[in-house]
Amino acid sequence: MLGAFFDALQLPRVTLIAHDSGAVIASSLAAAHPERVSRLVLFDTDAPGHVVRSAVVFQKILEFPGAAHLVAELMRIPGYSGLPSGQRFPPTAP
């Protein structure tokens, strides 16, 4: 699911920095698809084997056709992603 999100953003390889419950998702992606992750930074992570219900729900949502593309488009809306005004995601070359 996270891989589909990166595909929708046209990001073939990423550096993942993950915190808390997100570290479970990030480490799962890195283990399953090491070719997609150039670097992995995990901090304040959950206990091994712990499954966060909200993460499972988000993964299920991303299984719907077009969901990853929709989230990627939302990230491009100024202010929606928390990026400074006028900055797009993914960043474009100057």
C-alpha angles and dihedrals in degrees: 000000000000088000090055089051090053089047090054088052090047092240108142095177128021145182107235121207111182136179133197111326092004088065089067091056094043094049090048091054092046091050095046097040111022090165089067096053121067095176134008124201118183126181137171089008132181124255115279112270094020112132117204111217094215090054090052091050092049090049090051091050091053089055090071112100110265095009095116090049091049092052090047090053091049089054088058093059108102110251095009095092096042091249119140114274113280095017116119130209120257092032116244125222115262 
